[in-house]
Structures are given as C-alpha cells and as structure tokens.
Amino acid sequence: MEKQILIMKKITTIFSLIMVVALTSVSCKDKASEKIVADNVESAVNRDEADKMVPVMTFEKTEHDFGTIERGAAQETVFTFTNTGNAPLIITDAKSSCGCTVPNPPKEPIAPGETGELTVRFNGSGQNQVTKTITVTANTAKGSELLRIKAFVQAPGAVPAGPVK
C-alpha cells in the first residue's frame, strides 16, 4: 500500500512538472517587442524629459564668517545664489539650527538663469566660537542645501583675542 502511495506521489510530481514546462513554453512564445505599446513609450519619454527639468541652486558662498563680534551685536549677511538649472526654483522653507539665527528666503520663484538672495540675521548670542547652520528646502534634485555662519563672540568691553599691538 505504501508503495502505491509513493508511486502516485511520483506520478503527480512528474505530471506537475510537465504542466509547468508546458505553460511556460506557451506563455513565452510571443516576442517581447510585439507587446510594446507605442503610447506607453511616448509617455515614458515625456516623463523622462520632465524629470530632467529641475532647478539647481548654485551659491556664491555657502559659509560666512562674521569674525570677532561683541555679544549681543546683531549681524546680517546675504547668501546670493543663481538658479543654474532649467526649471523655476521654489524655496519652500529655510530653518536655522537655533532661534538666534533667522533666515529670510525669497518668496517668489527664481527663473532659470536668475539670481536670488537669502538674508540671514544673527543676534550675536553665545560666547567664543559659534557656528550655526541654515537648511534651505527647495524643489531641487537634492531637496535641500546647507549654509553656515560663524563668529567669535566675546563679552562686551573685552579685549579682542590675538597679538598685542
């Protein structure tokens, strides 16, 4: 009895394999090139061309050093950039690493080839060497850019560090 069951299992397995091979050979007889739909090709080409249309933020500088400043002395700098891409640049957000630094990006889109300015105000808080970062979020391929400001902040009335004159 066990022999008969074993033989039946082998026959079933062999039959299953034959069916899989038969179905595979029937389903693959069409040429792949005949299955391509012309509309899908055109759609893919248009999509790929649109993907190439991206803005690029190219900054004149990505870091600004205020040098030695007195604590509490407000500072301001401007980061100038050009849209070197081929689509309008839209800045959606600009955040600093702390509340003492306030970025003010342009509100309007920057056309390809045009220049924009991002003003950054720093209230002069902290002491000694201070570095702050500004993250600019935009519709670029990278999605964001990182800017830095730094300063050596000293107490009011302190003698500047460095060689004695």
C-alpha positions as CSV (number, residue, x, y, z in Angstrom):
1,M,0.0,0.0,0.0
2,E,2.8,2.4,0.9
3,K,4.5,1.6,-2.4
4,Q,1.4,2.5,-4.4
5,I,1.1,5.9,-2.5
6,L,4.8,6.6,-3.2
7,I,4.3,5.8,-6.9
8,M,1.2,8.0,-7.0
9,K,3.2,10.9,-5.4
10,K,6.0,10.5,-8.0
11,I,3.5,10.4,-10.9
12,T,1.7,13.5,-9.5
13,T,5.1,15.3,-9.2
14,I,6.2,14.4,-12.7
15,F,2.8,15.5,-14.1
16,S,3.0,18.8,-12.3
17,L,6.5,19.5,-13.7
18,I,5.3,18.7,-17.2
19,M,2.4,21.1,-16.8
20,V,4.7,23.9,-15.6
21,V,7.0,23.4,-18.5
22,A,4.1,23.3,-21.0
23,L,2.6,26.5,-19.6
24,T,5.9,28.3,-19.6
25,S,6.6,27.4,-23.2
26,V,3.2,28.6,-24.3
27,S,3.3,31.8,-22.4
28,C,6.7,32.8,-23.7
29,K,6.1,32.2,-27.4
30,D,5.1,35.9,-28.1
31,K,8.0,38.2,-28.9
32,A,8.6,40.9,-26.3
33,S,8.9,43.6,-28.9
34,E,5.3,42.9,-30.1
35,K,4.0,43.6,-26.6
36,I,5.3,47.2,-26.5
37,V,2.6,49.8,-26.7
38,A,3.6,52.9,-28.6
39,D,1.6,55.2,-26.3
40,N,3.5,53.8,-23.3
41,V,6.8,54.5,-25.0
42,E,5.8,58.1,-25.7
43,S,4.6,58.6,-22.2
44,A,7.8,57.3,-20.8
45,V,9.9,59.6,-23.0
46,N,7.8,62.6,-21.9
47,R,8.2,61.6,-18.2
48,D,11.9,61.2,-18.5
49,E,12.3,64.6,-20.2
50,A,10.2,66.2,-17.4
51,D,12.5,64.6,-14.8
52,K,15.5,66.4,-16.4
53,M,13.7,69.7,-15.8
54,V,15.0,70.6,-12.4
55,P,16.3,73.8,-10.7
56,V,19.8,73.9,-9.3
57,M,20.9,76.3,-6.5
58,T,24.4,77.5,-7.1
59,F,25.6,79.7,-4.2
60,E,28.4,82.2,-4.4
61,K,29.4,81.1,-0.9
62,T,27.9,78.5,1.5
63,E,29.6,79.8,4.6
64,H,30.0,83.3,6.1
65,D,32.4,84.3,8.9
66,F,31.5,87.4,10.9
67,G,34.9,87.3,12.5
68,T,35.1,88.6,16.1
69,I,32.0,90.3,17.3
70,E,30.7,91.7,20.6
71,R,28.0,89.6,22.3
72,G,24.6,91.0,21.5
73,A,25.7,92.9,18.4
74,A,23.2,91.9,15.7
75,Q,24.8,90.8,12.4
76,E,23.4,90.2,8.9
77,T,24.7,88.6,5.8
78,V,23.3,87.7,2.4
79,F,23.8,84.4,0.6
80,T,23.5,85.1,-3.1
81,F,22.6,82.1,-5.4
82,T,21.8,81.5,-9.1
83,N,19.3,79.0,-10.5
84,T,21.6,77.2,-12.9
85,G,19.0,74.5,-13.6
86,N,16.4,74.5,-16.3
87,A,13.1,74.9,-14.2
88,P,11.9,77.5,-11.8
89,L,13.4,77.3,-8.3
90,I,10.9,77.4,-5.4
91,I,12.3,77.7,-1.9
92,T,9.7,76.1,0.4
93,D,11.4,76.6,3.7
94,A,14.6,77.9,5.4
95,K,15.3,76.9,9.0
96,S,18.3,77.6,11.3
97,S,19.8,75.4,13.9
98,C,18.7,77.8,16.7
99,G,16.4,80.7,17.3
100,C,19.2,83.2,17.4
101,T,19.6,82.9,13.6
102,V,16.8,84.0,11.3
103,P,16.9,83.2,7.5
104,N,14.7,85.2,5.1
105,P,14.5,83.5,1.7
106,P,12.8,85.0,-1.4
107,K,9.1,84.2,-1.6
108,E,8.8,84.3,-5.4
109,P,10.1,81.5,-7.7
110,I,13.6,82.1,-9.2
111,A,13.6,81.5,-13.0
112,P,16.4,79.6,-14.7
113,G,19.5,81.8,-15.0
114,E,18.1,84.3,-12.5
115,T,19.8,85.3,-9.2
116,G,18.2,85.4,-5.7
117,E,19.3,86.4,-2.2
118,L,18.7,84.8,1.1
119,T,19.3,87.2,4.0
120,V,20.4,85.7,7.4
121,R,20.3,87.7,10.6
122,F,22.2,86.6,13.7
123,N,21.6,88.2,17.1
124,G,25.2,87.8,18.3
125,S,24.3,85.4,21.2
126,G,26.6,82.8,22.6
127,Q,30.3,83.1,23.5
128,N,33.6,82.1,22.0
129,Q,33.4,80.3,18.6
130,V,29.8,79.9,17.4
131,T,28.7,78.1,14.3
132,K,25.1,78.0,13.1
133,T,23.5,76.2,10.1
134,I,20.7,77.1,7.9
135,T,18.9,74.4,5.9
136,V,17.2,75.6,2.8
137,T,14.5,73.3,1.4
138,A,13.7,73.7,-2.3
139,N,12.5,71.8,-5.3
140,T,16.0,70.8,-6.4
141,A,17.2,67.3,-7.0
142,K,18.9,67.2,-3.7
143,G,15.9,68.7,-1.9
144,S,17.9,70.9,0.5
145,E,21.1,73.0,0.8
146,L,23.1,73.6,3.9
147,L,24.6,77.1,4.7
148,R,26.8,78.1,7.7
149,I,27.5,81.2,9.6
150,K,30.2,81.5,12.2
151,A,31.6,84.1,14.6
152,F,33.8,84.5,17.6
153,V,31.5,86.1,20.2
154,Q,33.2,87.9,23.1
155,A,31.8,89.7,26.1
156,P,31.1,93.5,25.7
157,G,34.2,95.5,26.5
158,A,36.5,92.5,26.3
159,V,39.9,92.9,24.7
160,P,40.0,91.2,21.3
161,A,41.9,88.0,21.2
162,G,45.1,88.0,19.1
163,P,48.5,89.5,19.1
164,V,49.1,92.6,21.3
165,K,49.9,95.7,19.3
